[in-house]
Amino acid sequence: MAFGTIFMTSTQQEASGPTDLINAIAEAAAGFEGRLAFFAKDLASGKSASFNADIPMNPASVIKVPILVELYRRADEGRVDLDEVVVLSAGDWMPGSGVLRHLSPGCNFTLRDLARLMIIVSDNVATRLVLMRTGIESVNRTAAHLGLSSTRYELTQGERGTYGSGTSTARDLARLMELVASDAILTPAACAEMRDHLSRQFYLDQAARYLPYGPYLGDSGIEQPLRLMNKTGFAAGAYADAAIVVAPNTTLVLAAMCDGGSDRGYHSEHEALRLMGAVARLAFDHWVGPLDVSPEAEPFLRGLMKASAGGLAG
């Protein structure tokens, strides 16, 4: 199988990896009016595929993963207690995603609870409360120390308040997932707990949308074909997802980012979300291939198990 770097100067795209996979990704992205950035790595072989993976883009709420890492770094060092109880106050209100903004002041949560809400429903109030224990510059210093040279958290002032956002690349986000997946940062126990947060993600309509995964299989006592751990993000026309996908024969890490399209909204059939799902499925099919799925499991796989990746972005 041919490997190499492919430069597509007519569309200002740079890609490298298995030729058949890169060509399929380029074909899937050809009809998208915005930009796609993608990086995937097969941890068993060490081989990877990149497509615009070094272009700095808005990671939206995927930037909350470096915040999670910094929180657990401080917990490992004994500087924060994840069992600390935090009392929600009216002054903690933040616009945007999550559930805490809808709850009454006086509710109690541990820092561990807040970290979970920050990841699984991208709760902005929880993120604010976690950042009060970590600090923004500490998050950025830790990202730089980990070699994520293009990743930075920032605060942006909007009409209804201050929003958290930042900059990253698909390569950086996938690299961060690789570090978490392989216990390469912090203690194994801390990495395992971070993976547990990521495994409970509510939003599966971006990179994960076409993967053979059913979030409720375990509740029904049915064996899950995959383990999936991911964090999604959306912010005014920017879409991002970073994931760890544990399959029977390998583990994949991947990140997809899109921006620049004319549709700046968020809905489940947005073209950017479908494109992100398509390229993630292409990487999955390339390195994992078909899975043996039990008849009991198949109805729970969101009706997407037999989708053809070549037609997913259409």
C-alpha positions as CSV (number, residue, x, y, z in Angstrom):
1,M,0.0,0.0,0.0
2,A,1.4,3.4,-1.0
3,F,2.2,6.0,1.6
4,G,3.4,9.5,1.1
5,T,2.6,13.2,1.2
6,I,0.0,14.5,-1.2
7,F,-0.2,18.3,-2.0
8,M,-3.4,19.5,-3.6
9,T,-2.5,23.1,-4.3
10,S,-5.6,23.9,-6.2
11,T,-7.6,23.7,-3.1
12,Q,-4.8,24.5,-0.6
13,Q,-5.0,21.1,1.0
14,E,-2.2,19.0,2.4
15,A,-2.6,15.3,3.2
16,S,-0.4,12.3,3.9
17,G,-1.1,8.7,4.7
18,P,-2.4,5.6,2.9
19,T,-3.2,6.7,-0.7
20,D,-6.6,4.9,-0.9
21,L,-7.7,6.4,2.4
22,I,-6.5,9.9,1.6
23,N,-8.2,9.8,-1.8
24,A,-11.4,8.7,-0.2
25,I,-11.3,11.5,2.4
26,A,-10.6,14.1,-0.4
27,E,-13.5,12.8,-2.4
28,A,-15.8,13.0,0.6
29,A,-14.7,16.6,1.3
30,A,-14.9,17.7,-2.3
31,G,-18.5,18.9,-2.1
32,F,-18.1,20.7,1.2
33,E,-17.8,24.5,0.8
34,G,-15.9,25.0,4.1
35,R,-12.7,23.5,5.4
36,L,-12.2,20.0,6.7
37,A,-9.2,19.1,8.9
38,F,-8.7,15.4,9.9
39,F,-6.1,13.3,11.6
40,A,-6.3,9.6,12.5
41,K,-3.8,7.1,13.9
42,D,-3.9,3.4,14.3
43,L,-2.1,2.8,17.6
44,A,-1.4,-0.9,16.8
45,S,0.7,-0.2,13.7
46,G,1.6,3.5,14.4
47,K,0.4,4.4,10.9
48,S,-1.6,7.6,10.5
49,A,-3.6,9.7,8.0
50,S,-3.7,13.5,7.9
51,F,-5.7,15.9,5.9
52,N,-5.2,19.6,6.6
53,A,-4.2,18.4,10.1
54,D,-1.9,21.3,10.9
55,I,-4.3,24.2,10.1
56,P,-5.2,26.1,13.3
57,M,-9.0,26.1,13.7
58,N,-11.5,26.7,16.4
59,P,-11.9,23.5,18.4
60,A,-15.0,24.8,20.1
61,S,-15.8,22.7,23.2
62,V,-13.2,20.1,22.5
63,I,-10.8,22.6,24.2
64,K,-12.4,21.3,27.4
65,V,-10.3,18.2,27.2
66,P,-7.1,20.1,28.0
67,I,-9.0,21.7,30.9
68,L,-9.9,18.2,32.1
69,V,-6.2,17.1,31.9
70,E,-5.1,20.2,33.9
71,L,-7.7,19.4,36.6
72,Y,-6.5,15.9,36.9
73,R,-2.9,17.0,36.9
74,R,-3.6,19.2,39.9
75,A,-5.5,16.3,41.6
76,D,-2.5,14.0,41.0
77,E,-0.3,16.6,42.7
78,G,-2.6,17.0,45.6
79,R,-3.4,20.6,44.7
80,V,-7.2,20.1,44.2
81,D,-9.6,17.6,45.7
82,L,-11.9,16.0,43.2
83,D,-14.3,15.3,46.1
84,E,-14.5,18.9,47.0
85,V,-18.2,20.0,47.1
86,V,-19.0,23.1,45.1
87,V,-22.2,25.0,45.7
88,L,-23.9,26.4,42.7
89,S,-24.6,30.1,42.9
90,A,-26.6,32.6,40.8
91,G,-23.4,34.3,39.8
92,D,-22.1,31.1,38.2
93,W,-24.5,31.4,35.3
94,M,-23.0,31.1,31.8
95,P,-24.7,31.1,28.4
96,G,-24.5,28.2,26.0
97,S,-24.5,24.4,26.5
98,G,-25.2,22.4,29.5
99,V,-27.8,21.8,32.3
100,L,-26.5,23.7,35.3
101,R,-27.6,27.0,33.9
102,H,-31.2,25.7,34.3
103,L,-30.8,24.6,37.9
104,S,-31.5,26.4,41.1
105,P,-28.7,28.1,43.2
106,G,-27.7,26.0,46.1
107,C,-27.3,22.6,44.3
108,N,-24.2,20.7,45.4
109,F,-21.7,19.1,43.1
110,T,-18.2,17.6,43.6
111,L,-15.4,18.7,41.3
112,R,-15.5,15.2,39.8
113,D,-19.2,15.7,39.0
114,L,-18.4,19.1,37.4
115,A,-15.7,17.5,35.3
116,R,-18.1,14.9,34.1
117,L,-20.8,17.5,33.2
118,M,-18.1,19.6,31.4
119,I,-17.3,16.6,29.2
120,I,-20.5,14.6,28.6
121,V,-22.9,17.5,28.0
122,S,-20.3,20.2,27.5
123,D,-21.7,22.2,30.4
124,N,-20.3,25.8,30.4
125,V,-21.2,26.5,34.0
126,A,-19.3,23.4,35.1
127,T,-16.4,24.5,32.9
128,R,-16.3,27.9,34.6
129,L,-16.2,26.3,38.0
130,V,-13.5,23.9,37.0
131,L,-11.4,26.7,35.5
132,M,-11.7,28.5,38.8
133,R,-9.6,25.7,40.3
134,T,-7.1,25.4,37.4
135,G,-6.7,28.8,35.9
136,I,-6.6,29.5,32.1
137,E,-2.8,30.0,31.8
138,S,-2.1,26.7,33.6
139,V,-4.2,24.9,31.0
140,N,-2.2,26.5,28.2
141,R,1.1,25.8,29.9
142,T,0.2,22.2,30.3
143,A,-0.9,21.9,26.7
144,A,2.4,23.4,25.6
145,H,4.3,21.0,27.9
146,L,2.5,18.1,26.2
147,G,3.7,19.2,22.8
148,L,0.3,20.6,21.7
149,S,2.0,23.7,20.2
150,S,-1.1,24.9,18.4
151,T,-3.6,24.4,21.2
152,R,-4.6,27.4,23.4
153,Y,-7.7,28.2,25.5
154,E,-9.0,31.7,25.3
155,L,-11.9,33.8,26.6
156,T,-14.1,35.7,24.1
157,Q,-16.5,38.5,25.1
158,G,-19.9,38.1,23.5
159,E,-23.2,40.0,23.6
160,R,-24.5,37.8,26.4
161,G,-21.4,37.2,28.4
162,T,-17.9,35.6,28.2
163,Y,-17.4,32.5,26.2
164,G,-14.5,30.0,26.3
165,S,-13.0,29.0,23.0
166,G,-9.6,28.7,21.6
167,T,-7.4,27.4,18.8
168,S,-6.1,23.9,18.0
169,T,-5.4,21.5,15.1
170,A,-6.7,18.1,14.2
171,R,-3.2,16.7,14.8
172,D,-3.0,18.2,18.3
173,L,-6.4,17.0,19.3
174,A,-5.7,13.5,18.1
175,R,-2.3,13.5,19.9
176,L,-4.0,14.5,23.1
177,M,-6.4,11.6,22.8
178,E,-3.5,9.3,22.1
179,L,-1.8,10.5,25.3
180,V,-4.9,9.9,27.3
181,A,-5.5,6.5,25.7
182,S,-2.0,5.2,26.4
183,D,-1.6,6.4,30.0
184,A,1.2,8.7,28.8
185,I,0.1,11.7,30.9
186,L,-0.5,11.6,34.6
187,T,-1.1,8.4,36.5
188,P,-2.8,5.4,35.0
189,A,-5.7,5.9,37.4
190,A,-6.1,9.5,36.4
191,C,-6.0,8.6,32.7
192,A,-8.6,5.8,33.3
193,E,-10.9,8.3,35.1
194,M,-10.6,10.8,32.2
195,R,-11.4,8.1,29.7
196,D,-14.4,7.1,31.8
197,H,-15.7,10.7,31.5
198,L,-15.1,10.7,27.7
199,S,-16.9,7.3,27.4
200,R,-20.2,8.8,28.7
201,Q,-20.5,11.4,26.0
202,F,-24.1,12.4,25.1
203,Y,-23.3,13.8,21.7
204,L,-22.6,11.2,19.1
205,D,-23.7,13.0,15.9
206,Q,-20.3,14.2,14.7
207,A,-17.3,11.9,14.1
208,A,-19.0,9.0,15.9
209,R,-22.3,9.1,14.0
210,Y,-21.5,6.3,11.5
211,L,-19.5,4.1,13.8
212,P,-21.0,0.7,14.9
213,Y,-21.5,1.9,18.5
214,G,-24.7,1.8,20.6
215,P,-24.6,3.9,23.7
216,Y,-27.4,1.9,25.4
217,L,-26.2,-1.6,24.7
218,G,-24.7,-2.1,28.2
219,D,-28.0,-1.1,29.7
220,S,-29.6,-4.0,27.9
221,G,-26.9,-6.5,28.9
222,I,-25.6,-6.7,25.3
223,E,-21.9,-6.8,24.5
224,Q,-20.7,-3.5,22.9
225,P,-18.7,-4.0,19.6
226,L,-16.6,-1.0,20.4
227,R,-15.5,1.3,23.2
228,L,-15.9,4.9,22.3
229,M,-14.5,7.9,24.2
230,N,-15.0,11.4,22.7
231,K,-15.6,15.1,23.1
232,T,-17.5,17.2,20.6
233,G,-17.7,20.9,20.1
234,F,-19.8,23.5,18.2
235,A,-19.4,27.3,18.1
236,A,-21.0,29.5,15.4
237,G,-19.9,27.6,12.3
238,A,-17.0,25.7,13.8
239,Y,-17.4,21.9,14.5
240,A,-14.9,19.6,16.1
241,D,-14.7,16.1,17.6
242,A,-11.8,14.1,19.1
243,A,-12.2,10.4,19.9
244,I,-10.6,7.2,21.1
245,V,-12.1,4.2,19.4
246,V,-11.2,0.8,21.0
247,A,-11.9,-2.1,18.6
248,P,-11.1,-5.8,19.1
249,N,-7.8,-5.6,17.0
250,T,-6.6,-2.0,17.6
251,T,-7.2,1.4,19.0
252,L,-7.8,4.4,16.8
253,V,-7.4,8.0,17.8
254,L,-8.9,10.6,15.6
255,A,-9.9,14.2,15.3
256,A,-12.1,16.0,12.8
257,M,-12.7,19.8,12.5
258,C,-14.8,21.8,10.1
259,D,-15.5,25.5,9.5
260,G,-16.2,28.0,6.8
261,G,-19.6,26.7,5.5
262,S,-22.5,29.0,4.9
263,D,-24.7,27.1,7.4
264,R,-23.5,28.3,10.8
265,G,-26.2,26.6,12.7
266,Y,-26.3,23.3,14.6
267,H,-28.7,20.5,13.6
268,S,-28.2,16.7,13.4
269,E,-28.1,16.6,9.6
270,H,-25.7,19.5,9.2
271,E,-23.3,18.8,6.2
272,A,-20.2,19.4,8.4
273,L,-21.4,16.8,10.9
274,R,-22.1,14.2,8.2
275,L,-18.7,14.9,6.6
276,M,-16.9,14.4,9.9
277,G,-18.8,11.1,10.4
278,A,-18.0,10.0,6.9
279,V,-14.2,10.5,7.2
280,A,-14.1,8.9,10.6
281,R,-15.9,5.9,9.2
282,L,-13.4,5.8,6.3
283,A,-10.5,5.6,8.8
284,F,-12.4,3.0,10.8
285,D,-13.0,0.8,7.8
286,H,-9.4,1.2,6.7
287,W,-7.8,0.1,10.0
288,V,-10.5,-1.9,11.7
289,G,-12.7,-3.3,9.0
290,P,-15.9,-5.3,9.5
291,L,-16.9,-6.3,13.0
292,D,-18.6,-9.4,14.2
293,V,-21.8,-8.0,15.7
294,S,-24.4,-10.2,17.4
295,P,-28.0,-10.2,16.2
296,E,-29.0,-8.8,19.6
297,A,-26.7,-5.8,19.2
298,E,-27.4,-4.7,15.7
299,P,-30.8,-3.1,16.3
300,F,-29.1,-0.9,18.9
301,L,-26.4,0.5,16.6
302,R,-28.4,3.6,15.6
303,G,-29.4,2.1,12.2
304,L,-26.0,3.0,10.8
305,M,-24.1,-0.3,11.0
306,K,-24.5,-1.1,7.3
307,A,-24.1,2.4,5.9
308,S,-21.7,2.8,3.0
309,A,-19.0,5.3,4.0
310,G,-18.6,6.4,0.4
311,G,-22.1,7.8,0.5
312,L,-22.3,9.2,4.0
313,A,-21.3,12.7,3.2
314,G,-23.9,13.1,0.4
